[in-house]
Structure formats: structure tokens, C-alpha cells
């Protein structure tokens, strides 16, 4: 418990500062988390380090550099296309030295962690992104916290047959409702104390976005659990004492980030 508390006390202020600053500092934070998480996933899938994994690491660095310097859209498409072609080329050249699982794992890892995690930066760089970016974290926090509280108190209908059989239907519903509640509180706080947004519009957006994102946060959490069950792991790593590895901490966030990005754009488009 002491290790878990110290990790939060030390790590949380750093994350808050870097996310608020945005720009290069946030890109570096996302890139470092992506590289560590990618390494954890590659080791989990392969059981060891493999030279082909460096393709994923090199791409991650180049990808974050590209979105920082050139933004979204075409640079992203070019980077992903080049990466897939390089991965296929390695499959051909090292045909007798690589298994299909290793080749597919390299591509899956990049799409799963560096690519999805980059949407934290992409949300932050949007108009009013300094407010919208926190919906990623409030939805994940609200879903995880309320799902746990609801599941442990009134959870009766277990999700048997899923990667998380100890979770319950009541917990999922509680996580959905809790995320919406936390989103509403966050929205009220922003418009009440910062006063830079249309109050009704932002609070409504915060509630809806967090509620919808909570569904995908639950999927992200169970997807990570599925990987650990497939590979026989308890945790992906021990980067955060008492909390496990990076991927153990961001399994919901990597899914929440692109969902919030899309939801913000769709809702802003609808009100224009």
C-alpha cells in the first residue's frame, strides 16, 4: 500500500504538469510511455526480446516526431504505411528466422500502444484541448473506480466467459454511470472556476463523452486482461511500484484517447 501511495503522490503531479503544458513535453511523455508499454507487450507476446522489436521502437520515435512537427492526417498515414511495408519486408528477408506470431505482434503492438496513445497529444493540440484532454483521464478514472466500488458492493451477475470473470454486470453499469457523473463534475468545475466555455454545452459534452468513453474503457481493461491470460502474466511489468507496468496503468487510457478525440470532433461538428 505504501508503494502504491508513493507512486501516485510522485507520479500524478508530474502527469498533470506535462499534460497541462502540452507541446513537446507532452509528446515526450507519450513517447516514453509508449516505448515502455510497447516493450512490455513485445516481451509478453514473445517471451523474450527479439531484434525485430526494434522496428516498432524506431517507428514509435519517428511517429511522435512526425505528429509533433507536421500534425495529423497525411503524416500519420505515411508513417503507418511505411512501418507496415518495412514489417512485411522483414518478414520476407528473415522468413526462416521469424515466426508469423512475432511479425504480427510487432505490427499489433504499434497500433495498440503508440498509435492509440498518441491521441492524448492530438486531443490536447485541438482548440480548447487543454480542457477536453482531461476527459480522457476522467472517463478512465470514473469508469475504473465506480466499476470497482459497484462490483464489490452489489455485483451479483459475474461476467463468466470473459477475460475478467470476477467483474460483474452491475460493475459495468456502475462504471458507465460513474464516468458520466465524474465528467459532469469536471465540466461544472471548468465552467464555474475558469469561465472560458459555454457552460451548458461543455457540461453536456463532458457527461456524454465520458459516458460513451467508459464503455470502451471497460473493453480496453478486459482486452489487456485477455493478453495477460493468454501469456500467463500477472502484471506486464514493475515500472510503477505497487501498480505493475505501464500497460497495466494505461490499458483503459489507450482506448479512451481516440474515442474522446472522435467524440469531441463529432460533437463540435454537430453544434457548428
MODA-V223685 format. One record per residue. RES is the residue in one letter. SS is DSSP state (H for helix, E for strand, - for the rest). Layout:
res->(RES:RES)
ss->(SS:SS)
//
This chain:
res->(X:X:X:X:X:X:X:X:X:X:X:X:X:X:X:X:X:X:X:X:X:X:X:X:X:X:X:X:X:X:X:X:X:X:X:X:X:X:X:X:X:X:X:X:X:X:X:X:X:X:X:X:X:X:X:X:X:X:X:X:X:X:X:X:X:X:X:X:X:X:X:X:X:X:X:X:X:X:X:X:X:X:X:X:X:X:X:X:X:X:X:X:X:X:X:X:X:X:X:X:X:X:X:X:X:X:X:X:X:X:X:X:X:X:X:X:X:X:X:X:X:X:X:X:X:X:X:X:X:X:X:X:X:X:X:X:X:X:X:X:X:X:X:X:X:X:X:X:X:X:X:X:X:X:X:X:X:X:X:X:X:X:X:X:X:X:X:X:X:X:X:X:X:X:X:X:X:X:X:X:X:X:X:X:X:X:X:X:X:X:X:X:X:X:X:X:X:X:X:X:X:X:X:X:X:X:X:X:X:X:X:X:X:X:X:X:X:X:X:X:X:X:X:X:X:X:X:X:X:X:X:X:X:X:X:X:X:X:X:X:X:X:X:X:X:X:X:X:X:X:X:X:X:X:X:X:X:X:X:X:X:X:X:X:X:X:X:X:X:X:X:X)
ss->(-:H:H:H:H:H:H:H:H:H:H:H:H:H:H:H:H:H:H:H:H:-:H:H:H:H:H:H:H:H:H:H:H:H:H:H:H:H:H:H:H:H:H:H:H:H:-:-:-:-:-:-:H:H:H:H:H:H:H:H:H:H:H:H:H:H:H:H:H:H:-:-:-:H:H:H:H:H:H:H:H:H:H:H:H:H:H:H:H:H:H:H:H:-:-:-:-:-:-:H:H:H:H:H:H:H:H:H:H:H:H:H:H:H:H:H:H:-:H:H:H:H:H:H:-:-:-:-:H:H:H:H:-:H:H:H:H:H:H:H:H:H:H:H:H:H:H:H:H:H:H:H:H:H:-:-:-:E:-:-:-:-:-:-:-:-:-:E:H:H:H:H:H:H:H:H:H:H:H:H:H:H:H:H:H:H:H:H:H:H:H:H:H:-:-:-:-:-:H:H:H:H:H:H:H:H:H:H:H:H:H:H:H:H:H:H:H:H:H:H:H:H:H:H:H:H:H:H:H:H:H:-:-:-:-:-:-:-:-:E:-:-:-:E:-:H:H:H:H:H:-:-:H:H:H:H:H:H:H:H:H:H:H:H:H:H:H:H:H:H:H:-)
//
